[in-house]
Amino acid sequence: MKKIFAILAGSGVIVLFWLFLGEGLMLKEPTKSNTKLQCISYAPFAKDDSPFDFDAGLVISEKQIRDDLTLLSRYTNCIRTYSTVGLEAIPKVVKELDMKMYMGMWVSSDALSTEKEFVTLVKLAKTYPEVIRAVIVGNEVLLRGDTSAAQLTDYIQKVKKALPNVPVTYADVWEFWLKYPKVAQSTDFVTIHILPYWEDDPMNIEDAITHLKEVREEVQKTLGKSDILIGETGWPSEGRMREDAFPSKINQALFVREFVKLAEEKGWKYNLIEAFDQPWKRVNEGAVGGFWGLFDADRNDKKVLHGDVSNFLNYKSLAWGSALLFLTFSLLLVNQRIENKTLLVFSTMNALFAVLFMLQMEQYSVTLRSNFEFLWALFVVVVHLLIYFLSLFFISKGKKPFFVSLDDVFTNKIFTPEALLSLLFLASFMLVLICNLALAFEGRYRNFEVYIFAISALSFLYLYGKNTQDFVLGRFEKVSFLILILTSVVIVLKEGYLNLFADVWVLIALGFAFILYNATQKLHYSKMKKLFVYLGAFFAFFAALRFGILSNKALLESCQLQQDTYLCEIKSALGLAAYLDVFGSVAFTAVLLALFMKHKGMMLLALFLSVGALMLFNTLLGSIVFVSSLFLLTKNEKTQLSI
């Protein structure tokens, strides 16, 4: 009877939890005005399209553009575009629908591509002059460092000469207008981007509108220009937290509704980013890049402008998933004699894990960007389902498992639930180590997988805890403990204590570090001096390469003015290699060779290359290879003695 009561109670808690998330956290704010938005950024790409597909033959149909703009015409009479090549049909449809547009010319470091944009822009502007509200020459060019301010000014003057009767401006993040005030002298008006989420000091949703107001006033005062267009502002509906700036559907609706109200009161000119979610942006900007739209990628209304908004529209499906997991693992109680205290622990952890697992599934549904990330998520999910099962298995038995070493598993062929759990512990803390490295070295666009890794952290802290004196753990675990501590410190410093997701992630990492520390106290770092010397030398070499050439701002400005120097060519080659994941791919190949050859030199080479990938922006692959090569070096009997 008590088992049935525990199952019913757990199921009830799960249902109440999802009802709270789905219906309790809901914005209920009806639209107070039927006024149309002034302007919205528009890119006509479908959810599987990308501007990078133009080279592969992508053609945006006129019908698709007409369908999109017909939908948008109900909300605005104006759109902003960022490019012209491949999008030549847009002005025609804009004219048919009696709309206006800010026509964008894409400016890049590729002079030939920029010239093609210029020619197409001039042709379209002359063909459809009645739809052009203004021309925007370049978007965040100075932010990206694609050209110098002088070269950008030349492009602006060139367009003004070709289109003397058309207002011309440039668009960039507001700080860059203050950094390059002379650019404002060449434009007819100033177009600034104010995105509180992306600020160097991110704003939370409560302070975002006040910050935006202060920034606009500062730009107007500093530049002495009142003719200002807020060319981009908005808030993402999904993605990772930055300090206390939290992307969510409710926060997006709150920001946009409050901003539009303030802009109308102040008489500001503005353009919202953006019309439709653009999944292709997730590749370069992380998951958050794909979720700035007023409509989703399927053109469904996200209720940003009006109506009730929930952060978990699919909460019923998530509740069913959690309930199914909970009930499935409750079958472990069948034919088990279990004490009341143990039953409480079992049911609590079962319900908690069921909720955490479905929260992670929801996160993965919006954050996965590639086949590689899908494979990563699949492996993480399988590992944690097994941990979920085995932790409840041992709890239901009322016993704590003992640790089984790798040698016992593979040499002595011990295949027991304890042995499987030991392997899962090794796998899970290696996964956490990989994530910690990636977050520490390049965490700006990476999500915190807190929900699913909380399952493994809580499981092992409960099952193992301080009872690790008999663990057969060695150098790899000892070094891993140190790396977990160091990278956790870096994450805290980078993310700030206000980022709750980062705080929870660091607690998860420190939970694993706690177990590793207790299990490796008998080992001393003095036996690994050579390894630390190697690592120090590898990191010093690639740090010099990164900060001396690849991320050297002085060199960047010099290369913008003179592209044919030897260092500029090296910088360009390094940048291209980083963009194409060359460093990570080479490192991954090296560690595969090291795995089969079992040669110390190849293992060290893989470690060397993995440090290069970590430091040169191929972080995820670099982290995987770093942990793998470190494992090979410290676990292989032939190499660890000399390391």
C-alpha positions in Angstrom: 0.0 0.0 0.0 2.8 2.4 0.9 4.4 1.8 -2.5 1.1 2.7 -4.3 0.8 5.8 -2.2 4.4 6.9 -3.0 3.8 6.3 -6.8 0.6 8.4 -6.7 2.2 11.1 -4.7 5.2 11.3 -7.0 2.9 11.4 -10.1 0.9 14.2 -8.5 4.0 16.3 -7.8 5.1 15.8 -11.4 1.8 17.0 -12.8 1.7 20.0 -10.5 5.2 20.9 -11.5 4.4 21.0 -15.2 1.1 22.8 -14.6 3.0 25.5 -12.8 5.6 25.8 -15.6 3.1 25.7 -18.3 0.2 27.7 -17.0 1.5 29.3 -13.8 4.4 31.2 -15.5 2.3 32.8 -18.2 2.3 36.5 -19.3 -1.3 37.7 -19.5 -1.1 41.1 -21.1 -3.6 41.9 -23.9 -2.6 44.3 -26.6 -3.5 47.9 -25.7 -3.2 49.3 -29.2 -3.7 48.3 -32.8 -0.9 50.5 -34.0 1.4 48.7 -36.5 5.1 48.3 -35.8 7.3 50.8 -37.5 9.6 48.3 -39.1 10.9 44.7 -38.8 14.1 43.0 -40.0 13.3 40.4 -42.7 15.3 37.5 -44.0 13.3 35.2 -46.3 15.1 32.0 -45.4 13.0 28.9 -44.6 14.0 26.9 -41.5 16.4 24.7 -43.5 17.8 27.5 -45.6 20.9 29.7 -45.1 22.5 32.6 -47.0 25.5 30.3 -47.3 23.4 28.0 -49.5 23.4 30.6 -52.3 26.8 29.2 -53.5 25.2 25.8 -53.6 22.4 27.0 -55.8 19.7 28.1 -53.4 16.9 30.2 -55.0 14.5 32.1 -52.9 11.2 31.9 -54.7 9.0 35.0 -55.2 6.1 33.1 -53.8 7.9 32.5 -50.5 8.7 36.2 -50.2 5.1 37.2 -51.1 3.7 34.8 -48.5 6.1 36.2 -45.9 5.5 39.8 -46.6 1.7 39.3 -46.9 1.8 37.9 -43.3 4.1 40.8 -42.1 1.9 43.5 -43.7 -0.7 42.8 -41.1 1.8 43.9 -38.4 4.0 46.5 -40.2 4.3 48.6 -43.4 8.1 48.4 -43.4 10.9 45.9 -43.5 14.7 46.0 -43.2 17.0 43.8 -45.3 20.7 43.2 -45.0 21.7 42.0 -48.4 20.6 42.3 -52.1 22.3 39.5 -54.0 19.9 36.5 -54.2 17.1 38.6 -52.8 16.4 40.8 -55.8 12.6 39.9 -55.7 12.0 41.6 -52.4 11.6 45.2 -53.6 9.1 44.1 -56.2 6.9 42.4 -53.7 7.3 45.3 -51.2 6.0 47.6 -54.0 3.0 45.3 -54.7 2.0 45.3 -51.1 2.4 49.1 -50.7 5.2 48.7 -48.1 8.5 50.5 -47.6 12.0 49.2 -46.8 15.4 50.0 -45.5 17.5 48.3 -48.2 20.7 46.7 -46.9 24.0 46.4 -48.7 26.2 43.6 -47.2 29.8 44.8 -46.8 32.4 42.2 -46.0 36.2 41.7 -46.2 35.7 40.3 -49.7 36.0 43.3 -52.0 34.6 41.4 -55.0 31.5 40.3 -53.1 31.0 43.8 -51.7 31.2 45.2 -55.3 28.6 42.8 -56.4 26.3 43.9 -53.6 26.9 47.5 -54.6 26.0 46.9 -58.2 22.8 45.0 -57.3 21.8 47.6 -54.7 22.1 50.5 -57.1 20.1 48.7 -59.8 17.3 47.8 -57.4 17.1 51.2 -55.8 16.8 52.8 -59.2 14.2 50.3 -60.3 12.0 50.7 -57.2 12.8 54.2 -55.8 9.3 54.5 -54.4 9.8 51.7 -51.8 13.2 52.8 -50.5 13.0 54.6 -47.2 16.8 54.6 -46.9 19.9 52.5 -47.9 22.0 50.9 -45.1 25.5 50.4 -46.3 27.1 47.6 -44.1 25.9 45.9 -41.0 28.2 45.7 -37.9 31.2 45.8 -40.2 33.3 47.6 -37.7 32.2 45.2 -34.9 33.3 42.2 -37.0 36.5 44.0 -38.1 35.8 43.2 -41.8 36.9 46.7 -43.0 38.5 49.8 -41.6 36.4 52.9 -40.8 38.1 54.7 -43.7 37.2 51.9 -46.2 33.6 51.8 -44.8 33.3 55.6 -45.3 34.5 55.2 -48.9 31.7 52.6 -49.5 29.2 55.0 -48.1 30.3 57.9 -50.3 30.3 55.6 -53.3 26.6 54.7 -52.7 25.7 58.3 -52.0 27.2 59.3 -55.3 25.4 56.6 -57.2 22.1 57.4 -55.4 22.1 61.1 -54.7 18.4 61.3 -53.8 18.4 58.4 -51.4 19.2 58.8 -47.6 22.2 56.6 -46.7 23.2 55.3 -43.3 25.4 52.6 -41.7 24.3 50.2 -38.9 26.3 49.0 -36.0 26.2 48.4 -32.3 26.0 51.7 -30.5 29.5 51.5 -28.9 31.1 51.5 -32.3 29.4 54.8 -33.3 31.0 56.3 -30.2 34.3 54.7 -31.1 34.2 55.9 -34.7 32.3 59.2 -34.6 33.7 60.3 -38.0 31.6 57.7 -39.7 28.5 59.6 -38.6 29.7 62.6 -40.6 29.4 60.6 -43.8 25.8 59.3 -43.2 22.5 61.1 -43.5 21.4 59.7 -40.2 22.7 57.3 -37.5 21.5 53.7 -37.2 22.3 52.1 -33.9 21.8 48.6 -32.5 20.8 48.2 -28.9 20.5 44.6 -27.8 20.6 44.5 -24.0 21.1 40.7 -24.0 24.3 40.9 -26.0 25.9 43.8 -24.1 29.3 43.3 -22.7 27.5 43.8 -19.4 24.3 42.0 -20.1 21.1 43.5 -18.8 18.4 41.5 -17.1 14.8 41.9 -18.4 13.9 44.3 -15.5 16.6 46.8 -16.4 16.7 46.3 -20.2 14.3 49.0 -21.3 15.9 51.6 -18.9 19.3 50.7 -20.3 18.1 51.1 -23.9 16.7 54.5 -23.1 19.9 55.7 -21.5 22.0 54.4 -24.4 20.0 56.2 -27.0 20.2 59.4 -25.0 24.0 59.0 -24.7 24.5 58.4 -28.4 22.4 61.5 -29.3 24.3 63.6 -26.8 27.8 62.4 -27.9 27.2 62.5 -31.6 25.1 65.6 -31.6 22.6 64.0 -33.9 18.9 63.7 -33.1 18.1 61.8 -36.4 18.7 58.3 -35.0 17.1 55.0 -36.1 17.3 52.1 -33.6 18.1 49.7 -36.3 18.0 46.5 -34.2 16.5 45.8 -30.8 14.7 42.8 -29.4 15.1 39.9 -27.0 15.6 36.1 -27.7 13.0 33.6 -26.8 15.4 30.7 -26.3 19.1 30.2 -25.6 21.7 30.3 -22.8 21.6 32.8 -19.9 24.2 35.6 -19.9 24.8 36.7 -16.3 21.1 37.5 -15.4 19.9 38.1 -18.9 17.6 35.2 -19.5 16.1 34.3 -22.9 12.5 33.1 -22.7 9.2 33.5 -24.5 7.8 35.6 -21.7 10.8 37.9 -21.5 10.8 38.4 -25.2 7.1 39.5 -25.1 7.8 41.7 -22.1 10.7 43.5 -23.8 9.0 44.0 -27.2 5.7 45.2 -25.7 7.4 47.6 -23.3 9.9 48.9 -25.9 7.2 49.6 -28.6 5.1 51.5 -25.9 8.2 53.6 -24.9 9.3 54.3 -28.6 5.8 55.5 -29.5 5.7 57.8 -26.4 9.2 59.2 -27.2 8.6 59.5 -31.0 11.7 57.3 -31.7 12.3 55.6 -35.1 12.9 51.9 -34.7 13.2 48.5 -36.4 12.7 45.3 -34.5 14.9 42.2 -35.0 13.4 40.2 -36.4 10.4 38.8 -38.4 11.1 35.1 -38.3 13.3 32.8 -36.3 16.4 32.0 -38.3 17.8 28.5 -37.4 20.9 29.0 -39.6 22.2 31.7 -37.2 22.6 29.0 -34.4 25.7 27.7 -36.2 27.7 30.9 -35.5 25.8 32.5 -32.6 24.8 29.4 -30.6 21.2 28.4 -30.0 20.1 31.9 -29.0 20.9 33.2 -32.5 18.0 31.3 -34.0 15.2 32.7 -31.7 14.8 36.4 -32.1 11.8 36.3 -34.4 8.2 37.5 -33.7 7.3 34.3 -35.6 8.9 30.9 -35.4 10.7 29.3 -38.4 7.4 27.8 -39.5 5.8 31.2 -39.6 3.7 30.5 -36.5 2.9 33.5 -34.3 4.9 33.4 -31.0 2.4 35.8 -29.4 5.2 38.3 -28.8 3.0 41.3 -29.5 -0.3 40.3 -28.0 -2.1 37.6 -26.0 -1.0 35.1 -23.3 2.5 33.7 -23.5 4.0 30.6 -21.8 7.6 29.5 -21.7 6.5 25.9 -22.0 3.7 25.7 -24.6 4.3 21.9 -24.8 4.1 21.4 -21.1 1.5 18.6 -21.4 3.8 16.5 -23.6 6.6 17.1 -21.2 4.4 16.1 -18.3 3.4 12.9 -20.0 7.1 12.1 -20.7 8.0 12.7 -17.1 5.1 10.6 -15.8 6.0 7.7 -18.2 9.6 7.7 -16.9 8.5 7.9 -13.3 6.1 5.0 -13.7 8.5 2.9 -15.7 11.3 3.1 -13.1 8.8 2.6 -10.3 8.6 -1.0 -11.6 11.9 -1.5 -9.7 9.8 -1.6 -6.5 8.0 -4.7 -7.6 8.6 -7.6 -5.2 11.0 -5.4 -3.2 10.8 -5.1 0.6 11.7 -1.5 1.2 11.8 0.7 4.3 9.8 3.9 4.5 12.9 6.1 4.5 14.4 4.3 1.5 11.0 4.5 -0.3 11.0 8.2 0.2 14.5 8.6 -1.2 13.6 6.4 -4.1 10.4 8.2 -5.0 11.9 11.7 -4.6 14.9 10.9 -6.8 12.7 9.2 -9.4 10.3 12.1 -9.6 13.2 14.6 -9.7 15.1 12.7 -12.4 12.0 12.3 -14.5 11.4 16.1 -14.5 15.1 16.9 -15.1 15.3 14.4 -18.0 12.4 16.0 -19.8 13.7 19.5 -19.1 16.9 18.4 -20.9 15.0 17.0 -23.8 13.2 20.3 -24.2 16.5 22.1 -24.1 18.1 19.8 -26.6 15.1 20.3 -28.9 16.1 24.0 -29.4 19.9 24.0 -28.9 21.2 21.2 -31.1 22.7 22.7 -34.2 24.5 19.9 -36.1 24.7 16.1 -36.6 27.8 16.2 -34.3 25.9 17.8 -31.5 23.0 15.4 -32.0 25.4 12.5 -31.6 26.9 14.1 -28.5 23.4 14.6 -27.0 22.4 11.0 -27.9 25.5 9.6 -26.0 24.8 11.8 -23.0 21.1 10.7 -22.9 22.0 7.0 -23.1 24.6 7.3 -20.4 22.2 9.1 -18.1 19.3 6.8 -18.7 21.6 4.0 -17.5 22.7 6.0 -14.5 19.1 6.9 -13.7 18.2 3.2 -13.8 21.2 1.9 -11.8 21.0 4.6 -9.1 17.3 3.6 -8.5 18.2 0.0 -8.7 20.8 0.2 -5.9 18.5 2.5 -3.8 15.7 -0.1 -4.1 18.1 -2.8 -2.9 19.0 -0.6 0.0 22.7 -0.9 -0.6 25.6 1.3 -1.7 27.7 -0.1 -4.7 31.4 -0.6 -4.5 33.7 0.7 -7.2 35.2 -1.6 -9.9 38.4 -0.6 -11.6 38.9 -0.5 -15.4 41.4 -3.3 -15.0 38.9 -5.5 -13.2 36.3 -4.8 -15.9 38.4 -5.4 -19.0 41.2 -7.7 -17.7 39.4 -9.8 -15.1 36.1 -9.5 -17.0 33.9 -8.4 -14.1 30.5 -7.6 -15.6 28.2 -6.7 -12.7 25.8 -3.8 -12.0 28.6 -2.3 -9.9 31.1 -2.6 -12.8 28.6 -0.9 -15.2 28.0 1.9 -12.7 31.8 2.4 -12.4 32.1 2.7 -16.1 29.3 5.2 -16.2 30.9 7.3 -13.5 34.1 7.4 -15.6 32.0 8.4 -18.7 30.0 11.0 -16.9 32.8 12.9 -15.3 34.8 12.8 -18.6 31.7 14.4 -20.2 31.6 17.0 -17.5 35.3 17.6 -17.9 34.8 18.2 -21.7 31.9 20.6 -21.0 34.0 22.5 -18.4 36.9 22.9 -20.8 34.6 24.1 -23.6 32.7 26.5 -21.3 36.0 27.9 -19.9 37.7 28.4 -23.3 34.8 29.5 -25.5 31.6 29.5 -23.6 29.8 32.5 -25.1 27.6 30.4 -27.4 27.4 27.2 -25.4 24.4 26.1 -23.3 24.7 24.7 -19.8 23.4 21.1 -19.8 22.5 21.4 -16.2 19.4 19.3 -16.1 20.7 16.0 -17.3 24.1 16.2 -15.6 22.4 17.0 -12.3 21.1 13.4 -12.6 24.6 11.9 -12.6 26.0 14.3 -10.1 23.2 13.7 -7.5 23.4 9.9 -8.2 27.1 9.5 -7.6 27.2 11.9 -4.7 24.5 9.8 -3.0 25.8 6.4 -4.0 29.6 7.1 -3.6 29.9 10.3 -1.5 32.9 10.0 0.8 32.9 6.3 0.6 35.8 6.3 -2.0 38.8 5.1 0.0 38.7 1.8 -1.8 38.4 3.3 -5.3 41.1 2.3 -7.7 41.6 5.7 -9.3 44.9 7.0 -10.7 46.6 9.8 -12.5 43.9 10.6 -15.0 41.4 11.2 -12.2 43.9 13.2 -10.2 44.6 15.5 -13.1 40.9 15.7 -13.9 40.2 16.9 -10.4 42.6 19.8 -10.8 41.3 20.7 -14.3 37.7 20.7 -13.0 38.6 23.1 -10.2 40.6 25.5 -12.5 38.0 25.5 -15.2 35.2 26.0 -12.7 36.9 29.1 -11.4 37.3 30.4 -15.0 33.6 29.8 -15.7 32.6 31.7 -12.5 34.8 34.6 -13.5 33.5 34.7 -17.1 29.8 34.2 -16.4 29.4 36.0 -13.1 27.6 34.8 -10.0 24.2 36.2 -11.4 24.1 33.4 -14.0 22.1 30.8 -12.2 22.7 28.2 -14.9 26.4 28.7 -14.6 26.2 28.5 -10.8 24.4 25.2 -11.0 26.8 23.9 -13.6 29.8 24.7 -11.4 28.1 23.0 -8.5 27.7 19.9 -10.7 31.4 20.0 -11.7 32.5 20.5 -8.1 30.4 17.5 -7.0 32.4 15.3 -9.4 35.6 17.1 -8.2 34.7 16.3 -4.6 34.4 12.5 -5.4 37.7 12.6 -7.4 39.5 14.4 -4.6 38.5 11.9 -2.0 39.4 9.0 -4.2 42.9 10.2 -5.2 44.3 11.7 -2.0 47.0 9.0 -1.8 48.4 10.2 -5.2 50.8 13.1 -5.4 51.1 15.6 -8.3 54.9 15.4 -7.9 54.8 12.2 -9.9 53.3 14.0 -12.9 55.8 16.9 -13.2 56.7 16.1 -16.8 53.0 16.1 -17.8 52.5 19.6 -16.4 55.7 20.8 -18.1 54.3 19.6 -21.4 51.0 21.2 -20.8 52.5 24.5 -19.8 54.7 24.6 -22.9 51.7 23.6 -25.2 49.4 26.3 -23.8 52.2 29.0 -23.8 52.9 28.2 -27.5 49.2 28.5 -28.6 48.5 31.4 -26.4 51.3 33.3 -28.1 49.8 32.3 -31.5 46.3 33.3 -30.5 46.9 36.6 -28.7 50.0 37.5 -30.8 48.4 37.0 -34.2 44.8 35.7 -34.4 43.2 38.0 -31.7 45.7 40.8 -32.0 43.6 44.0 -32.4 46.5 46.1 -33.5 47.4 43.6 -36.2 43.7 43.5 -37.2 43.6 47.2 -37.8 46.9 47.1 -39.6 45.7 44.3 -41.9 42.5 46.3 -42.7 44.7 49.0 -44.2 47.3 46.7 -45.8 46.3 43.1 -46.5 49.4 41.7 -48.2 51.8 41.5 -45.3 53.3 38.2 -44.2 51.6 38.4 -40.7 48.3 39.3 -42.3 48.4 36.3 -44.5 49.2 34.1 -41.5 46.3 35.7 -39.6 43.9 35.1 -42.5 45.0 31.5 -42.8 44.6 30.8 -39.1 41.2 32.5 -39.1 40.0 30.4 -42.0 41.3 27.2 -40.5 39.6 28.0 -37.2 36.3 28.7 -39.0 36.5 25.4 -40.9 37.3 23.4 -37.7 40.7 22.3 -39.2 42.5 22.4 -35.8 39.9 20.2 -34.2 39.7 17.8 -37.1 43.5 17.3 -37.2 43.6 16.8 -33.4 40.7 14.2 -33.6 42.6 12.3 -36.3 45.8 12.3 -34.2 44.0 10.9 -31.1 42.5 8.1 -33.2 45.9 7.2 -34.4 47.3 7.3 -30.9 44.5 5.0 -29.8 45.4 2.3 -32.3 49.2 2.8 -32.2 49.5 3.2 -28.4 52.7 5.2 -29.0 53.7 7.9 -26.5 54.9 10.3 -29.2 51.5 10.1 -31.0 49.7 10.6 -27.7 51.7 13.7 -26.9 51.1 15.0 -30.5 47.4 14.5 -30.0 47.6 16.4 -26.7 49.6 19.2 -28.3 47.1 19.5 -31.2 44.1 19.4 -28.8 45.5 22.4 -26.9 45.8 24.2 -30.2 42.2 23.4 -31.0 41.1 24.6 -27.5 43.0 27.9 -27.9 42.2 28.5 -31.5 38.4 28.4 -31.3 37.7 24.7 -32.3 36.8 24.2 -28.7 34.3 21.3 -28.5 36.4 19.0 -30.6 39.5 20.3 -28.9 38.0 19.5 -25.4 37.1 16.0 -26.5 40.6 15.3 -27.9 42.3 16.9 -24.9 40.4 14.6 -22.4 40.9 11.6 -24.6 44.6 12.1 -25.1 45.1 12.9 -21.4 43.3 9.6 -20.6 45.5 7.6 -23.0 48.7 9.1 -21.6 47.9 8.6 -18.0 46.1 5.2 -18.2 48.6 3.4 -20.6 51.2 1.5 -18.5 53.9 2.1 -21.1 53.5 5.9 -21.1 52.4 6.9 -17.7 55.7 6.0 -16.0 57.6 8.5 -18.1 54.9 11.1 -17.9 
